[in-house]
C-alpha cells in the first residue's frame, strides 16, 4: 500500500496526501461527490513539528472515509458480478446492524458492552 507523502506549503504548513487515494470530486451542484472533476484531497496540518501525530490523524481520517478499502478494491479488476455480490453483502450487513440497533433500543437485546481504551 502506498505511503502518504508530505509537501511543505508556502505558509509553512505541511500538506499530507496519499497518491493512490481515490480523489473526492465535487458534484456539479457544488455539494461534493462525483461531478465536474475538481478534486479535494485529505488535508492534515502539522502542529509544532509533530509529524507522528499528523500521520496518525491522516490515517484515522482516511480510514473513516473508506480510502483504504477503496485502494484495496482498485488494486485488481472487480467483475460486475463480484461487484453486485459485494454490494448485496454490504446491504445485508447494514440491514442486520440497523435491526440489531433497533432491537437494542426497544430492549429486546442487551445493550452492547462498553469498549475500554
Secondary structure, DSSP 8 states (H G I E B T S, - for coil): ----EEEE-TTS-EEEE-TTS--EEEETTSSSSSEEEEEE------STT-HHHHHHHHHHHHHHHTHHHHHHHTSS---HHHHHHHHHHHHHHHHHHHHHHHHHHTTSS--------
